[in-house]
Amino acid sequence: MNSNIETYFQFLDLQKFAVDELDYSLLEHHKPNLQKLAELSNSTISVFDSYLKKHVFYSSNCGKALGYTSQDFENGGDRFLDSKVHPDDLTGLWKNAFIFIKLFYNLPYDEKMDYKIISEYRILNAIGKYVRVIEQQQVLELDTNGNPWLALSIFDISPNQQNMDEGVKSELLNFKTGKIFPYTRAEKAMANALSKREIEILKLVKDGLLSKEISDKLTISLHTVNTHRQRVLEKLDVNNSLEAVKLASKLGLI
């Protein structure tokens, strides 16, 4: 199994679901509306259950846009479409899913339903040709502990079929505010781990301390403090300390 997939599912295993309170009647309530949406929009719609770690709903037209039949899905199993994604793009998609779940746990409870991942990537159609598709994913239901339980996916053929050498592109959108969170920044932040001293200084910045106050508290020179602060900005790919604190907090780095 791809290491990014393994990491993602290992992370899901850390979630403490309120199992006795998972109300699957909610899923049954959603299914007719999701099927109707699929028919009206010609989109492929599915629901992933993070507790069971499998898809628990596919619209009846699943894969039709790619030329696949329901028999193809039945024979191919739960990860039939995953098996058709370009290998390079599949790695990127699972990496982005892991970044999203890390971000998700650091969001305020009342904002957890406000975000969606929008990804464009390559996938094989039924005649063995790669085409670009767009997938939108968002949380459909939380459990009572605030874990992302049911995840909704809406899948369409992309209007962009020109750049077939281009890999996966993803962005995190707050669809209430319209704000887009660039994945490239999150990936860079997670790849360039902060040192213990940088984290210590960033926590003090978060607490409202100025560089001189941090210098006095840690008994290090002002120059050293400012050097660490500059390195933090470079590692997190942000413009100022406020952005650094916000991003590091969302990624669970501080």
C-alpha positions in Angstrom: 0.0 0.0 0.0 1.2 3.6 -0.8 2.9 5.1 2.3 0.7 8.2 2.1 -2.4 6.0 2.2 -1.0 4.0 5.1 -0.2 7.3 7.0 -3.7 8.6 6.3 -5.4 5.4 7.6 -3.1 5.2 10.6 -4.1 8.8 11.4 -7.8 7.8 11.1 -7.2 5.1 13.6 -6.3 7.7 16.2 -9.7 9.2 16.1 -11.9 8.3 19.1 -15.3 7.9 17.5 -18.4 8.0 19.7 -19.3 4.7 18.1 -22.6 4.1 20.1 -23.8 7.5 18.9 -23.1 7.1 15.2 -26.6 7.5 13.7 -26.7 5.7 10.4 -30.3 6.9 9.8 -28.6 10.2 8.9 -26.9 8.4 6.0 -30.2 6.9 4.9 -31.8 10.3 5.0 -29.0 11.7 2.7 -29.0 9.0 0.1 -32.2 9.9 -1.8 -31.1 13.6 -2.0 -27.6 12.7 -3.1 -29.0 10.4 -5.8 -31.3 13.1 -7.0 -28.4 15.6 -7.1 -26.3 13.1 -9.1 -29.1 12.7 -11.6 -29.6 16.5 -12.0 -25.9 17.4 -12.2 -24.6 14.2 -14.0 -21.9 14.2 -11.3 -20.7 11.0 -9.6 -21.4 11.3 -5.9 -20.1 9.1 -3.1 -19.9 9.0 0.7 -16.9 7.7 2.6 -17.3 6.5 6.2 -14.2 7.4 8.2 -15.2 5.0 11.0 -15.7 2.0 8.7 -12.9 3.2 6.4 -14.9 2.5 3.3 -17.4 4.0 0.9 -21.0 3.5 2.1 -22.8 5.2 -0.9 -22.2 5.5 -4.6 -24.7 7.2 -6.9 -26.2 4.9 -9.6 -24.3 6.7 -12.3 -20.9 6.2 -10.6 -18.2 6.0 -13.3 -20.6 6.6 -16.2 -18.7 9.7 -17.3 -15.6 7.6 -17.6 -17.3 4.9 -19.5 -17.4 2.3 -16.6 -20.4 0.2 -15.7 -21.8 -0.8 -12.4 -20.4 -4.3 -13.1 -16.9 -2.8 -13.3 -17.4 -1.3 -9.9 -18.7 -4.5 -8.5 -15.8 -6.5 -9.8 -13.2 -3.8 -8.9 -14.2 -3.4 -5.2 -14.4 -0.3 -3.0 -11.2 1.3 -4.4 -12.0 0.7 -8.1 -11.6 4.4 -9.0 -8.5 4.8 -6.9 -6.9 2.0 -9.0 -7.5 4.1 -12.1 -5.9 7.3 -10.9 -2.5 8.2 -12.3 0.1 6.8 -9.8 1.8 10.2 -9.4 -1.5 11.9 -8.8 -2.7 9.3 -6.3 0.3 9.9 -4.2 -0.5 13.7 -4.2 -4.1 13.1 -3.4 -3.4 11.0 -0.3 -0.8 13.5 0.9 -3.3 16.3 0.5 -6.0 14.3 2.4 -3.5 13.8 5.2 -2.8 17.6 5.3 -6.5 18.4 5.4 -7.2 16.0 8.2 -4.3 17.6 10.2 -5.8 21.0 9.5 -9.3 19.9 10.3 -8.5 18.9 13.9 -7.2 22.4 14.6 -10.2 24.2 13.3 -12.8 25.7 15.6 -15.8 23.3 16.0 -18.2 25.8 14.3 -15.9 26.0 11.2 -15.4 22.3 10.6 -18.3 22.0 8.1 -17.2 25.1 6.2 -14.3 23.7 4.1 -14.0 21.6 1.0 -11.0 20.2 -0.9 -11.1 20.8 -4.6 -8.7 18.6 -6.6 -8.0 18.2 -10.3 -6.1 15.1 -11.4 -5.7 12.4 -14.0 -7.6 9.2 -14.2 -8.0 6.4 -16.8 -11.3 6.1 -18.6 -12.8 2.8 -19.9 -10.8 3.0 -23.1 -7.5 3.3 -21.3 -7.0 7.1 -21.9 -6.1 9.5 -19.1 -8.6 12.4 -18.7 -8.6 15.2 -16.1 -11.3 15.2 -13.5 -12.4 17.6 -10.7 -13.3 16.2 -7.3 -14.9 18.2 -4.5 -14.8 16.7 -1.0 -16.3 18.0 2.2 -17.5 16.7 5.6 -21.1 15.6 5.4 -21.5 14.6 9.1 -19.4 14.9 12.3 -19.7 12.5 15.2 -20.5 13.9 18.6 -16.8 14.2 19.4 -16.3 16.5 16.4 -14.5 13.9 14.2 -15.1 13.9 10.5 -17.4 10.9 10.1 -19.1 10.9 6.7 -17.3 12.6 3.8 -19.0 13.7 0.6 -17.3 13.5 -2.8 -18.7 15.1 -6.0 -16.7 14.0 -9.1 -16.9 15.5 -12.6 -14.9 15.6 -15.8 -12.7 18.7 -15.9 -13.2 21.3 -18.6 -9.4 21.5 -18.7 -8.3 18.6 -21.0 -5.2 20.4 -22.5 -2.5 20.0 -19.9 -2.3 16.2 -19.5 1.3 16.4 -18.3 0.3 18.4 -15.3 -0.2 16.5 -12.1 -2.6 16.8 -9.2 -3.7 20.3 -8.2 -5.5 20.8 -4.9 -6.8 23.7 -2.8 -8.7 24.0 0.4 -11.7 26.4 0.1 -13.7 27.9 2.9 -17.0 28.1 0.9 -18.6 30.5 3.4 -15.9 33.1 3.2 -14.4 32.3 -0.2 -10.9 32.1 1.3 -8.5 29.6 -0.4 -5.8 27.9 1.6 -2.9 27.0 -0.8 -1.7 23.4 -0.3 1.8 24.2 -1.5 2.3 26.3 1.6 1.0 23.6 3.9 3.2 20.9 2.2 6.3 23.1 2.6 5.4 23.8 6.3 5.1 20.1 7.0 8.2 19.2 5.1 10.4 21.8 6.8 10.0 20.8 10.4 10.6 23.6 12.9 13.4 23.1 15.4 12.5 22.9 19.2 13.9 26.5 19.6 11.9 27.8 16.7 8.7 26.3 18.1 9.5 27.7 21.5 10.0 31.2 20.1 6.9 30.9 18.0 4.8 29.9 21.0 6.1 33.0 22.8 5.2 35.2 19.8 1.7 33.6 19.9 1.5 34.7 23.6 2.2 38.3 22.5 5.8 38.6 23.5 8.1 41.0 21.6 11.6 39.9 20.4 13.3 41.8 23.3 11.0 40.1 25.8 11.7 36.7 24.2 15.4 37.4 24.4 15.2 38.2 28.1 13.0 35.2 28.9 15.2 32.7 27.1 18.5 34.4 27.9 19.6 34.5 24.3 20.6 37.5 22.2 18.1 39.7 20.4 20.0 38.9 17.2 19.5 35.1 17.8 15.7 35.6 18.4 15.3 37.6 15.2 17.3 35.0 13.2 15.1 32.2 14.5 12.0 34.3 13.6 13.2 34.9 10.1 13.9 31.2 9.6 10.4 30.4 10.8 8.9 32.7 8.1 11.1 31.0 5.5 10.2 27.5 6.5 6.5 28.2 6.7 6.5 30.3 3.5 4.6 33.2 5.1 5.1 36.9 5.1 4.9 37.8 8.8 4.7 36.4 12.3 0.9 36.6 12.5 0.6 34.4 9.4 3.3 32.0 10.9 1.3 31.6 14.1 -2.0 31.0 12.3 -0.5 28.4 9.9 1.6 26.6 12.6 -1.5 26.5 14.8 -3.7 25.0 12.1 -1.0 22.4 11.3 -0.7 21.5 15.0 3.0 22.5 15.0 2.4 24.7 18.1 
